[in-house]
Amino acid sequence: MTYQEFYGSDYDQFKKVFNSVLNTIHSSSLACIQYTTSRIKSPQKCYEKDRR
């Protein structure tokens, strides 16, 4: 699933916030975590995993 598919009509707002966060990190003089990932599972996958 792409970001556009997940966020739908809120994708433009998501991109603005995402870019703002990245710009803040890059301009900071503090040592920061610069990259994170998260897997968003579908409700069906969560259900299947919970059933195991």
mmCIF entry with sequence, helices, sheets and N, C-alpha, C, O atoms, coordinates in Angstrom:
data_MODEL
# 
_entry.id   MODEL 
# 
_entity.id                         1 
_entity.type                       polymer 
_entity.pdbx_number_of_molecules   1 
# 
_entity_poly.entity_id                      1 
_entity_poly.type                           'polypeptide(L)' 
_entity_poly.nstd_linkage                   no 
_entity_poly.nstd_monomer                   no 
_entity_poly.pdbx_seq_one_letter_code       MTYQEFYGSDYDQFKKVFNSVLNTIHSSSLACIQYTTSRIKSPQKCYEKDRR 
_entity_poly.pdbx_seq_one_letter_code_can   MTYQEFYGSDYDQFKKVFNSVLNTIHSSSLACIQYTTSRIKSPQKCYEKDRR 
_entity_poly.pdbx_strand_id                 A 
# 
loop_
_entity_poly_seq.entity_id 
_entity_poly_seq.num 
_entity_poly_seq.mon_id 
_entity_poly_seq.hetero 
1 1  MET n 
1 2  THR n 
1 3  TYR n 
1 4  GLN n 
1 5  GLU n 
1 6  PHE n 
1 7  TYR n 
1 8  GLY n 
1 9  SER n 
1 10 ASP n 
1 11 TYR n 
1 12 ASP n 
1 13 GLN n 
1 14 PHE n 
1 15 LYS n 
1 16 LYS n 
1 17 VAL n 
1 18 PHE n 
1 19 ASN n 
1 20 SER n 
1 21 VAL n 
1 22 LEU n 
1 23 ASN n 
1 24 THR n 
1 25 ILE n 
1 26 HIS n 
1 27 SER n 
1 28 SER n 
1 29 SER n 
1 30 LEU n 
1 31 ALA n 
1 32 CYS n 
1 33 ILE n 
1 34 GLN n 
1 35 TYR n 
1 36 THR n 
1 37 THR n 
1 38 SER n 
1 39 ARG n 
1 40 ILE n 
1 41 LYS n 
1 42 SER n 
1 43 PRO n 
1 44 GLN n 
1 45 LYS n 
1 46 CYS n 
1 47 TYR n 
1 48 GLU n 
1 49 LYS n 
1 50 ASP n 
1 51 ARG n 
1 52 ARG n 
# 
_struct_asym.id          A 
_struct_asym.entity_id   1 
# 
loop_
_struct_conf.conf_type_id 
_struct_conf.id 
_struct_conf.pdbx_PDB_helix_id 
_struct_conf.beg_label_comp_id 
_struct_conf.beg_label_asym_id 
_struct_conf.beg_label_seq_id 
_struct_conf.pdbx_beg_PDB_ins_code 
_struct_conf.end_label_comp_id 
_struct_conf.end_label_asym_id 
_struct_conf.end_label_seq_id 
_struct_conf.pdbx_end_PDB_ins_code 
_struct_conf.beg_auth_comp_id 
_struct_conf.beg_auth_asym_id 
_struct_conf.beg_auth_seq_id 
_struct_conf.end_auth_comp_id 
_struct_conf.end_auth_asym_id 
_struct_conf.end_auth_seq_id 
_struct_conf.pdbx_PDB_helix_class 
_struct_conf.details 
_struct_conf.pdbx_PDB_helix_length 
HELX_P HELX_P1 AA1 TYR A 3  ? TYR A 7  ? TYR A 3  TYR A 7  1 ? 5  
HELX_P HELX_P2 AA2 GLY A 8  ? ASP A 10 ? GLY A 8  ASP A 10 5 ? 3  
HELX_P HELX_P3 AA3 TYR A 11 ? SER A 27 ? TYR A 11 SER A 27 1 ? 17 
HELX_P HELX_P4 AA4 PRO A 43 ? ARG A 51 ? PRO A 43 ARG A 51 1 ? 9  
# 
_struct_conf_type.id          HELX_P 
_struct_conf_type.criteria    ? 
_struct_conf_type.reference   ? 
# 
loop_
_atom_site.group_PDB 
_atom_site.id 
_atom_site.type_symbol 
_atom_site.label_atom_id 
_atom_site.label_alt_id 
_atom_site.label_comp_id 
_atom_site.label_asym_id 
_atom_site.label_entity_id 
_atom_site.label_seq_id 
_atom_site.pdbx_PDB_ins_code 
_atom_site.Cartn_x 
_atom_site.Cartn_y 
_atom_site.Cartn_z 
_atom_site.occupancy 
_atom_site.B_iso_or_equiv 
_atom_site.pdbx_formal_charge 
_atom_site.auth_seq_id 
_atom_site.auth_comp_id 
_atom_site.auth_asym_id 
_atom_site.auth_atom_id 
_atom_site.pdbx_PDB_model_num 
ATOM 1   N N  . MET A 1 1  ? 0.841  -1.171  0.000  1.00 0.00 ? 1  MET A N  1 
ATOM 2   C CA . MET A 1 1  ? 0.000  0.000   0.000  1.00 0.00 ? 1  MET A CA 1 
ATOM 3   C C  . MET A 1 1  ? 0.891  1.242   0.000  1.00 0.00 ? 1  MET A C  1 
ATOM 4   O O  . MET A 1 1  ? 1.827  1.343   0.793  1.00 0.00 ? 1  MET A O  1 
ATOM 5   N N  . THR A 1 2  ? 0.602  2.154   -0.868 1.00 0.00 ? 2  THR A N  1 
ATOM 6   C CA . THR A 1 2  ? 1.398  3.381   -0.955 1.00 0.00 ? 2  THR A CA 1 
ATOM 7   C C  . THR A 1 2  ? 0.882  4.415   0.050  1.00 0.00 ? 2  THR A C  1 
ATOM 8   O O  . THR A 1 2  ? -0.213 4.277   0.595  1.00 0.00 ? 2  THR A O  1 
ATOM 9   N N  . TYR A 1 3  ? 1.692  5.449   0.283  1.00 0.00 ? 3  TYR A N  1 
ATOM 10  C CA . TYR A 1 3  ? 1.250  6.538   1.157  1.00 0.00 ? 3  TYR A CA 1 
ATOM 11  C C  . TYR A 1 3  ? -0.035 7.165   0.622  1.00 0.00 ? 3  TYR A C  1 
ATOM 12  O O  . TYR A 1 3  ? -0.945 7.468   1.393  1.00 0.00 ? 3  TYR A O  1 
ATOM 13  N N  . GLN A 1 4  ? -0.114 7.363   -0.698 1.00 0.00 ? 4  GLN A N  1 
ATOM 14  C CA . GLN A 1 4  ? -1.304 7.973   -1.292 1.00 0.00 ? 4  GLN A CA 1 
ATOM 15  C C  . GLN A 1 4  ? -2.545 7.123   -1.029 1.00 0.00 ? 4  GLN A C  1 
ATOM 16  O O  . GLN A 1 4  ? -3.608 7.653   -0.707 1.00 0.00 ? 4  GLN A O  1 
ATOM 17  N N  . GLU A 1 5  ? -2.409 5.802   -1.166 1.00 0.00 ? 5  GLU A N  1 
ATOM 18  C CA . GLU A 1 5  ? -3.549 4.920   -0.923 1.00 0.00 ? 5  GLU A CA 1 
ATOM 19  C C  . GLU A 1 5  ? -3.968 4.951   0.544  1.00 0.00 ? 5  GLU A C  1 
ATOM 20  O O  . GLU A 1 5  ? -5.159 4.964   0.855  1.00 0.00 ? 5  GLU A O  1 
ATOM 21  N N  . PHE A 1 6  ? -2.991 4.963   1.437  1.00 0.00 ? 6  PHE A N  1 
ATOM 22  C CA . PHE A 1 6  ? -3.302 4.921   2.856  1.00 0.00 ? 6  PHE A CA 1 
ATOM 23  C C  . PHE A 1 6  ? -3.931 6.222   3.341  1.00 0.00 ? 6  PHE A C  1 
ATOM 24  O O  . PHE A 1 6  ? -4.950 6.203   4.031  1.00 0.00 ? 6  PHE A O  1 
ATOM 25  N N  . TYR A 1 7  ? -3.320 7.361   2.979  1.00 0.00 ? 7  TYR A N  1 
ATOM 26  C CA . TYR A 1 7  ? -3.792 8.648   3.492  1.00 0.00 ? 7  TYR A CA 1 
ATOM 27  C C  . TYR A 1 7  ? -4.915 9.258   2.668  1.00 0.00 ? 7  TYR A C  1 
ATOM 28  O O  . TYR A 1 7  ? -5.616 10.150  3.145  1.00 0.00 ? 7  TYR A O  1 
ATOM 29  N N  . GLY A 1 8  ? -5.094 8.795   1.454  1.00 0.00 ? 8  GLY A N  1 
ATOM 30  C CA . GLY A 1 8  ? -6.196 9.285   0.619  1.00 0.00 ? 8  GLY A CA 1 
ATOM 31  C C  . GLY A 1 8  ? -6.154 10.790  0.458  1.00 0.00 ? 8  GLY A C  1 
ATOM 32  O O  . GLY A 1 8  ? -5.133 11.356  0.068  1.00 0.00 ? 8  GLY A O  1 
ATOM 33  N N  . SER A 1 9  ? -7.279 11.438  0.764  1.00 0.00 ? 9  SER A N  1 
ATOM 34  C CA . SER A 1 9  ? -7.389 12.890  0.564  1.00 0.00 ? 9  SER A CA 1 
ATOM 35  C C  . SER A 1 9  ? -6.514 13.680  1.533  1.00 0.00 ? 9  SER A C  1 
ATOM 36  O O  . SER A 1 9  ? -6.302 14.876  1.330  1.00 0.00 ? 9  SER A O  1 
ATOM 37  N N  . ASP A 1 10 ? -6.001 13.035  2.585  1.00 0.00 ? 10 ASP A N  1 
ATOM 38  C CA . ASP A 1 10 ? -5.128 13.716  3.546  1.00 0.00 ? 10 ASP A CA 1 
ATOM 39  C C  . ASP A 1 10 ? -3.649 13.603  3.176  1.00 0.00 ? 10 ASP A C  1 
ATOM 40  O O  . ASP A 1 10 ? -2.782 14.038  3.934  1.00 0.00 ? 10 ASP A O  1 
ATOM 41  N N  . TYR A 1 11 ? -3.366 13.024  2.018  1.00 0.00 ? 11 TYR A N  1 
ATOM 42  C CA . TYR A 1 11 ? -1.974 12.803  1.624  1.00 0.00 ? 11 TYR A CA 1 
ATOM 43  C C  . TYR A 1 11 ? -1.177 14.112  1.531  1.00 0.00 ? 11 TYR A C  1 
ATOM 44  O O  . TYR A 1 11 ? -0.033 14.163  1.984  1.00 0.00 ? 11 TYR A O  1 
ATOM 45  N N  . ASP A 1 12 ? -1.753 15.155  0.961  1.00 0.00 ? 12 ASP A N  1 
ATOM 46  C CA . ASP A 1 12 ? -1.034 16.432  0.833  1.00 0.00 ? 12 ASP A CA 1 
ATOM 47  C C  . ASP A 1 12 ? -0.655 16.986  2.204  1.00 0.00 ? 12 ASP A C  1 
ATOM 48  O O  . ASP A 1 12 ? 0.452  17.492  2.388  1.00 0.00 ? 12 ASP A O  1 
ATOM 49  N N  . GLN A 1 13 ? -1.567 16.889  3.159  1.00 0.00 ? 13 GLN A N  1 
ATOM 50  C CA . GLN A 1 13 ? -1.275 17.341  4.523  1.00 0.00 ? 13 GLN A CA 1 
ATOM 51  C C  . GLN A 1 13 ? -0.182 16.480  5.143  1.00 0.00 ? 13 GLN A C  1 
ATOM 52  O O  . GLN A 1 13 ? 0.716  16.999  5.806  1.00 0.00 ? 13 GLN A O  1 
ATOM 53  N N  . PHE A 1 14 ? -0.253 15.177  4.933  1.00 0.00 ? 14 PHE A N  1 
ATOM 54  C CA . PHE A 1 14 ? 0.776  14.268  5.432  1.00 0.00 ? 14 PHE A CA 1 
ATOM 55  C C  . PHE A 1 14 ? 2.147  14.661  4.896  1.00 0.00 ? 14 PHE A C  1 
ATOM 56  O O  . PHE A 1 14 ? 3.111  14.727  5.658  1.00 0.00 ? 14 PHE A O  1 
ATOM 57  N N  . LYS A 1 15 ? 2.246  14.920  3.600  1.00 0.00 ? 15 LYS A N  1 
ATOM 58  C CA . LYS A 1 15 ? 3.533  15.284  2.986  1.00 0.00 ? 15 LYS A CA 1 
ATOM 59  C C  . LYS A 1 15 ? 4.082  16.573  3.575  1.00 0.00 ? 15 LYS A C  1 
ATOM 60  O O  . LYS A 1 15 ? 5.286  16.683  3.806  1.00 0.00 ? 15 LYS A O  1 
ATOM 61  N N  . LYS A 1 16 ? 3.214  17.552  3.821  1.00 0.00 ? 16 LYS A N  1 
ATOM 62  C CA . LYS A 1 16 ? 3.657  18.818  4.414  1.00 0.00 ? 16 LYS A CA 1 
ATOM 63  C C  . LYS A 1 16 ? 4.245  18.588  5.795  1.00 0.00 ? 16 LYS A C  1 
ATOM 64  O O  . LYS A 1 16 ? 5.316  19.104  6.116  1.00 0.00 ? 16 LYS A O  1 
ATOM 65  N N  . VAL A 1 17 ? 3.551  17.821  6.602  1.00 0.00 ? 17 VAL A N  1 
ATOM 66  C CA . VAL A 1 17 ? 4.028  17.549  7.961  1.00 0.00 ? 17 VAL A CA 1 
ATOM 67  C C  . VAL A 1 17 ? 5.307  16.722  7.913  1.00 0.00 ? 17 VAL A C  1 
ATOM 68  O O  . VAL A 1 17 ? 6.260  17.011  8.636  1.00 0.00 ? 17 VAL A O  1 
ATOM 69  N N  . PHE A 1 18 ? 5.333  15.713  7.079  1.00 0.00 ? 18 PHE A N  1 
ATOM 70  C CA . PHE A 1 18 ? 6.501  14.853  6.936  1.00 0.00 ? 18 PHE A CA 1 
ATOM 71  C C  . PHE A 1 18 ? 7.731  15.669  6.532  1.00 0.00 ? 18 PHE A C  1 
ATOM 72  O O  . PHE A 1 18 ? 8.801  15.519  7.121  1.00 0.00 ? 18 PHE A O  1 
ATOM 73  N N  . ASN A 1 19 ? 7.576  16.519  5.540  1.00 0.00 ? 19 ASN A N  1 
ATOM 74  C CA . ASN A 1 19 ? 8.688  17.354  5.092  1.00 0.00 ? 19 ASN A CA 1 
ATOM 75  C C  . ASN A 1 19 ? 9.110  18.359  6.165  1.00 0.00 ? 19 ASN A C  1 
ATOM 76  O O  . ASN A 1 19 ? 10.296 18.652  6.313  1.00 0.00 ? 19 ASN A O  1 
ATOM 77  N N  . SER A 1 20 ? 8.149  18.880  6.903  1.00 0.00 ? 20 SER A N  1 
ATOM 78  C CA . SER A 1 20 ? 8.470  19.804  7.994  1.00 0.00 ? 20 SER A CA 1 
ATOM 79  C C  . SER A 1 20 ? 9.306  19.109  9.067  1.00 0.00 ? 20 SER A C  1 
ATOM 80  O O  . SER A 1 20 ? 10.277 19.676  9.568  1.00 0.00 ? 20 SER A O  1 
ATOM 81  N N  . VAL A 1 21 ? 8.930  17.894  9.412  1.00 0.00 ? 21 VAL A N  1 
ATOM 82  C CA . VAL A 1 21 ? 9.689  17.129  10.407 1.00 0.00 ? 21 VAL A CA 1 
ATOM 83  C C  . VAL A 1 21 ? 11.101 16.859  9.908  1.00 0.00 ? 21 VAL A C  1 
ATOM 84  O O  . VAL A 1 21 ? 12.068 17.043  10.648 1.00 0.00 ? 21 VAL A O  1 
ATOM 85  N N  . LEU A 1 22 ? 11.224 16.426  8.663  1.00 0.00 ? 22 LEU A N  1 
ATOM 86  C CA . LEU A 1 22 ? 12.551 16.152  8.106  1.00 0.00 ? 22 LEU A CA 1 
ATOM 87  C C  . LEU A 1 22 ? 13.415 17.405  8.070  1.00 0.00 ? 22 LEU A C  1 
ATOM 88  O O  . LEU A 1 22 ? 14.605 17.344  8.379  1.00 0.00 ? 22 LEU A O  1 
ATOM 89  N N  . ASN A 1 23 ? 12.831 18.539  7.698  1.00 0.00 ? 23 ASN A N  1 
ATOM 90  C CA . ASN A 1 23 ? 13.587 19.794  7.668  1.00 0.00 ? 23 ASN A CA 1 
ATOM 91  C C  . ASN A 1 23 ? 14.044 20.197  9.063  1.00 0.00 ? 23 ASN A C  1 
ATOM 92  O O  . ASN A 1 23 ? 15.157 20.695  9.234  1.00 0.00 ? 23 ASN A O  1 
ATOM 93  N N  . THR A 1 24 ? 13.196 19.986  10.052 1.00 0.00 ? 24 THR A N  1 
ATOM 94  C CA . THR A 1 24 ? 13.559 20.302  11.435 1.00 0.00 ? 24 THR A CA 1 
ATOM 95  C C  . THR A 1 24 ? 14.716 19.426  11.896 1.00 0.00 ? 24 THR A C  1 
ATOM 96  O O  . THR A 1 24 ? 15.646 19.908  12.543 1.00 0.00 ? 24 THR A O  1 
ATOM 97  N N  . ILE A 1 25 ? 14.660 18.154  11.566 1.00 0.00 ? 25 ILE A N  1 
ATOM 98  C CA . ILE A 1 25 ? 15.739 17.229  11.942 1.00 0.00 ? 25 ILE A CA 1 
ATOM 99  C C  . ILE A 1 25 ? 17.044 17.637  11.288 1.00 0.00 ? 25 ILE A C  1 
ATOM 100 O O  . ILE A 1 25 ? 18.084 17.692  11.944 1.00 0.00 ? 25 ILE A O  1 
ATOM 101 N N  . HIS A 1 26 ? 16.993 17.922  9.997  1.00 0.00 ? 26 HIS A N  1 
ATOM 102 C CA . HIS A 1 26 ? 18.219 18.274  9.262  1.00 0.00 ? 26 HIS A CA 1 
ATOM 103 C C  . HIS A 1 26 ? 18.827 19.589  9.736  1.00 0.00 ? 26 HIS A C  1 
ATOM 104 O O  . HIS A 1 26 ? 20.045 19.760  9.689  1.00 0.00 ? 26 HIS A O  1 
ATOM 105 N N  . SER A 1 27 ? 17.996 20.514  10.188 1.00 0.00 ? 27 SER A N  1 
ATOM 106 C CA . SER A 1 27 ? 18.515 21.811  10.613 1.00 0.00 ? 27 SER A CA 1 
ATOM 107 C C  . SER A 1 27 ? 18.901 21.850  12.093 1.00 0.00 ? 27 SER A C  1 
ATOM 108 O O  . SER A 1 27 ? 19.450 22.843  12.570 1.00 0.00 ? 27 SER A O  1 
ATOM 109 N N  . SER A 1 28 ? 18.614 20.783  12.804 1.00 0.00 ? 28 SER A N  1 
ATOM 110 C CA . SER A 1 28 ? 18.903 20.733  14.232 1.00 0.00 ? 28 SER A CA 1 
ATOM 111 C C  . SER A 1 28 ? 20.386 20.479  14.481 1.00 0.00 ? 28 SER A C  1 
ATOM 112 O O  . SER A 1 28 ? 21.041 19.755  13.731 1.00 0.00 ? 28 SER A O  1 
ATOM 113 N N  . SER A 1 29 ? 20.901 21.087  15.545 1.00 0.00 ? 29 SER A N  1 
ATOM 114 C CA . SER A 1 29 ? 22.283 20.834  15.927 1.00 0.00 ? 29 SER A CA 1 
ATOM 115 C C  . SER A 1 29 ? 22.375 19.639  16.874 1.00 0.00 ? 29 SER A C  1 
ATOM 116 O O  . SER A 1 29 ? 23.472 19.221  17.247 1.00 0.00 ? 29 SER A O  1 
ATOM 117 N N  . LEU A 1 30 ? 21.239 19.098  17.255 1.00 0.00 ? 30 LEU A N  1 
ATOM 118 C CA . LEU A 1 30 ? 21.208 17.940  18.144 1.00 0.00 ? 30 LEU A CA 1 
ATOM 119 C C  . LEU A 1 30 ? 21.303 16.650  17.337 1.00 0.00 ? 30 LEU A C  1 
ATOM 120 O O  . LEU A 1 30 ? 20.865 16.586  16.188 1.00 0.00 ? 30 LEU A O  1 
ATOM 121 N N  . ALA A 1 31 ? 21.872 15.642  17.946 1.00 0.00 ? 31 ALA A N  1 
ATOM 122 C CA . ALA A 1 31 ? 21.918 14.329  17.292 1.00 0.00 ? 31 ALA A CA 1 
ATOM 123 C C  . ALA A 1 31 ? 20.514 13.727  17.363 1.00 0.00 ? 31 ALA A C  1 
ATOM 124 O O  . ALA A 1 31 ? 19.957 13.556  18.447 1.00 0.00 ? 31 ALA A O  1 
ATOM 125 N N  . CYS A 1 32 ? 19.955 13.409  16.206 1.00 0.00 ? 32 CYS A N  1 
ATOM 126 C CA . CYS A 1 32 ? 18.586 12.910  16.141 1.00 0.00 ? 32 CYS A CA 1 
ATOM 127 C C  . CYS A 1 32 ? 18.523 11.603  15.371 1.00 0.00 ? 32 CYS A C  1 
ATOM 128 O O  . CYS A 1 32 ? 19.396 11.300  14.557 1.00 0.00 ? 32 CYS A O  1 
ATOM 129 N N  . ILE A 1 33 ? 17.498 10.852  15.636 1.00 0.00 ? 33 ILE A N  1 
ATOM 130 C CA . ILE A 1 33 ? 17.188 9.711   14.780 1.00 0.00 ? 33 ILE A CA 1 
ATOM 131 C C  . ILE A 1 33 ? 16.644 10.311  13.495 1.00 0.00 ? 33 ILE A C  1 
ATOM 132 O O  . ILE A 1 33 ? 15.670 11.063  13.519 1.00 0.00 ? 33 ILE A O  1 
ATOM 133 N N  . GLN A 1 34 ? 17.270 9.982   12.381 1.00 0.00 ? 34 GLN A N  1 
ATOM 134 C CA . GLN A 1 34 ? 16.868 10.637  11.139 1.00 0.00 ? 34 GLN A CA 1 
ATOM 135 C C  . GLN A 1 34 ? 15.986 9.782   10.252 1.00 0.00 ? 34 GLN A C  1 
ATOM 136 O O  . GLN A 1 34 ? 15.462 10.269  9.250  1.00 0.00 ? 34 GLN A O  1 
ATOM 137 N N  . TYR A 1 35 ? 15.813 8.522   10.601 1.00 0.00 ? 35 TYR A N  1 
ATOM 138 C CA . TYR A 1 35 ? 14.991 7.692   9.735  1.00 0.00 ? 35 TYR A CA 1 
ATOM 139 C C  . TYR A 1 35 ? 14.326 6.604   10.557 1.00 0.00 ? 35 TYR A C  1 
ATOM 140 O O  . TYR A 1 35 ? 14.994 5.904   11.318 1.00 0.00 ? 35 TYR A O  1 
ATOM 141 N N  . THR A 1 36 ? 13.041 6.456   10.414 1.00 0.00 ? 36 THR A N  1 
ATOM 142 C CA . THR A 1 36 ? 12.319 5.364   11.051 1.00 0.00 ? 36 THR A CA 1 
ATOM 143 C C  . THR A 1 36 ? 11.378 4.751   10.029 1.00 0.00 ? 36 THR A C  1 
ATOM 144 O O  . THR A 1 36 ? 11.019 5.389   9.039  1.00 0.00 ? 36 THR A O  1 
ATOM 145 N N  . THR A 1 37 ? 10.993 3.540   10.268 1.00 0.00 ? 37 THR A N  1 
ATOM 146 C CA . THR A 1 37 ? 9.998  2.903   9.410  1.00 0.00 ? 37 THR A CA 1 
ATOM 147 C C  . THR A 1 37 ? 8.944  2.260   10.290 1.00 0.00 ? 37 THR A C  1 
ATOM 148 O O  . THR A 1 37 ? 9.188  1.944   11.455 1.00 0.00 ? 37 THR A O  1 
ATOM 149 N N  . SER A 1 38 ? 7.806  2.079   9.728  1.00 0.00 ? 38 SER A N  1 
ATOM 150 C CA . SER A 1 38 ? 6.720  1.421   10.428 1.00 0.00 ? 38 SER A CA 1 
ATOM 151 C C  . SER A 1 38 ? 5.912  0.633   9.418  1.00 0.00 ? 38 SER A C  1 
ATOM 152 O O  . SER A 1 38 ? 5.593  1.118   8.332  1.00 0.00 ? 38 SER A O  1 
ATOM 153 N N  . ARG A 1 39 ? 5.594  -0.573  9.793  1.00 0.00 ? 39 ARG A N  1 
ATOM 154 C CA . ARG A 1 39 ? 4.739  -1.378  8.928  1.00 0.00 ? 39 ARG A CA 1 
ATOM 155 C C  . ARG A 1 39 ? 3.321  -1.258  9.427  1.00 0.00 ? 39 ARG A C  1 
ATOM 156 O O  . ARG A 1 39 ? 3.033  -1.579  10.580 1.00 0.00 ? 39 ARG A O  1 
ATOM 157 N N  . ILE A 1 40 ? 2.446  -0.803  8.580  1.00 0.00 ? 40 ILE A N  1 
ATOM 158 C CA . ILE A 1 40 ? 1.041  -0.701  8.934  1.00 0.00 ? 40 ILE A CA 1 
ATOM 159 C C  . ILE A 1 40 ? 0.350  -1.915  8.344  1.00 0.00 ? 40 ILE A C  1 
ATOM 160 O O  . ILE A 1 40 ? 0.312  -2.090  7.126  1.00 0.00 ? 40 ILE A O  1 
ATOM 161 N N  . LYS A 1 41 ? -0.193 -2.744  9.208  1.00 0.00 ? 41 LYS A N  1 
ATOM 162 C CA . LYS A 1 41 ? -0.837 -3.968  8.761  1.00 0.00 ? 41 LYS A CA 1 
ATOM 163 C C  . LYS A 1 41 ? -2.317 -3.733  8.516  1.00 0.00 ? 41 LYS A C  1 
ATOM 164 O O  . LYS A 1 41 ? -2.951 -2.880  9.137  1.00 0.00 ? 41 LYS A O  1 
ATOM 165 N N  . SER A 1 42 ? -2.840 -4.513  7.595  1.00 0.00 ? 42 SER A N  1 
ATOM 166 C CA . SER A 1 42 ? -4.271 -4.442  7.328  1.00 0.00 ? 42 SER A CA 1 
ATOM 167 C C  . SER A 1 42 ? -5.016 -5.082  8.493  1.00 0.00 ? 42 SER A C  1 
ATOM 168 O O  . SER A 1 42 ? -4.444 -5.904  9.209  1.00 0.00 ? 42 SER A O  1 
ATOM 169 N N  . PRO A 1 43 ? -6.275 -4.722  8.696  1.00 0.00 ? 43 PRO A N  1 
ATOM 170 C CA . PRO A 1 43 ? -7.051 -5.345  9.775  1.00 0.00 ? 43 PRO A CA 1 
ATOM 171 C C  . PRO A 1 43 ? -7.095 -6.871  9.640  1.00 0.00 ? 43 PRO A C  1 
ATOM 172 O O  . PRO A 1 43 ? -7.063 -7.588  10.640 1.00 0.00 ? 43 PRO A O  1 
ATOM 173 N N  . GLN A 1 44 ? -7.168 -7.359  8.403  1.00 0.00 ? 44 GLN A N  1 
ATOM 174 C CA . GLN A 1 44 ? -7.209 -8.814  8.180  1.00 0.00 ? 44 GLN A CA 1 
ATOM 175 C C  . GLN A 1 44 ? -5.916 -9.470  8.655  1.00 0.00 ? 44 GLN A C  1 
ATOM 176 O O  . GLN A 1 44 ? -5.959 -10.524 9.291  1.00 0.00 ? 44 GLN A O  1 
ATOM 177 N N  . LYS A 1 45 ? -4.769 -8.864  8.357  1.00 0.00 ? 45 LYS A N  1 
ATOM 178 C CA . LYS A 1 45 ? -3.480 -9.414  8.787  1.00 0.00 ? 45 LYS A CA 1 
ATOM 179 C C  . LYS A 1 45 ? -3.372 -9.421  10.307 1.00 0.00 ? 45 LYS A C  1 
ATOM 180 O O  . LYS A 1 45 ? -2.875 -10.386 10.887 1.00 0.00 ? 45 LYS A O  1 
ATOM 181 N N  . CYS A 1 46 ? -3.836 -8.348  10.963 1.00 0.00 ? 46 CYS A N  1 
ATOM 182 C CA . CYS A 1 46 ? -3.813 -8.293  12.428 1.00 0.00 ? 46 CYS A CA 1 
ATOM 183 C C  . CYS A 1 46 ? -4.685 -9.402  13.003 1.00 0.00 ? 46 CYS A C  1 
ATOM 184 O O  . CYS A 1 46 ? -4.300 -10.064 13.967 1.00 0.00 ? 46 CYS A O  1 
ATOM 185 N N  . TYR A 1 47 ? -5.847 -9.601  12.418 1.00 0.00 ? 47 TYR A N  1 
ATOM 186 C CA . TYR A 1 47 ? -6.752 -10.641 12.876 1.00 0.00 ? 47 TYR A CA 1 
ATOM 187 C C  . TYR A 1 47 ? -6.098 -12.010 12.730 1.00 0.00 ? 47 TYR A C  1 
ATOM 188 O O  . TYR A 1 47 ? -6.137 -12.819 13.657 1.00 0.00 ? 47 TYR A O  1 
ATOM 189 N N  . GLU A 1 48 ? -5.494 -12.275 11.566 1.00 0.00 ? 48 GLU A N  1 
ATOM 190 C CA . GLU A 1 48 ? -4.842 -13.561 11.325 1.00 0.00 ? 48 GLU A CA 1 
ATOM 191 C C  . GLU A 1 48 ? -3.702 -13.796 12.312 1.00 0.00 ? 48 GLU A C  1 
ATOM 192 O O  . GLU A 1 48 ? -3.551 -14.900 12.836 1.00 0.00 ? 48 GLU A O  1 
ATOM 193 N N  . LYS A 1 49 ? -2.918 -12.784 12.561 1.00 0.00 ? 49 LYS A N  1 
ATOM 194 C CA . LYS A 1 49 ? -1.800 -12.924 13.493 1.00 0.00 ? 49 LYS A CA 1 
ATOM 195 C C  . LYS A 1 49 ? -2.306 -13.161 14.914 1.00 0.00 ? 49 LYS A C  1 
ATOM 196 O O  . LYS A 1 49 ? -1.725 -13.950 15.660 1.00 0.00 ? 49 LYS A O  1 
ATOM 197 N N  . ASP A 1 50 ? -3.374 -12.485 15.282 1.00 0.00 ? 50 ASP A N  1 
ATOM 198 C CA . ASP A 1 50 ? -3.947 -12.642 16.612 1.00 0.00 ? 50 ASP A CA 1 
ATOM 199 C C  . ASP A 1 50 ? -4.509 -14.053 16.809 1.00 0.00 ? 50 ASP A C  1 
ATOM 200 O O  . ASP A 1 50 ? -4.505 -14.570 17.926 1.00 0.00 ? 50 ASP A O  1 
ATOM 201 N N  . ARG A 1 51 ? -4.980 -14.664 15.752 1.00 0.00 ? 51 ARG A N  1 
ATOM 202 C CA . ARG A 1 51 ? -5.567 -16.003 15.833 1.00 0.00 ? 51 ARG A CA 1 
ATOM 203 C C  . ARG A 1 51 ? -4.516 -17.093 15.983 1.00 0.00 ? 51 ARG A C  1 
ATOM 204 O O  . ARG A 1 51 ? -4.860 -18.205 16.382 1.00 0.00 ? 51 ARG A O  1 
ATOM 205 N N  . ARG A 1 52 ? -3.244 -16.822 15.682 1.00 0.00 ? 52 ARG A N  1 
ATOM 206 C CA . ARG A 1 52 ? -2.195 -17.849 15.773 1.00 0.00 ? 52 ARG A CA 1 
ATOM 207 C C  . ARG A 1 52 ? -1.826 -18.140 17.183 1.00 0.00 ? 52 ARG A C  1 
ATOM 208 O O  . ARG A 1 52 ? -0.961 -18.979 17.434 1.00 0.00 ? 52 ARG A O  1 
# 
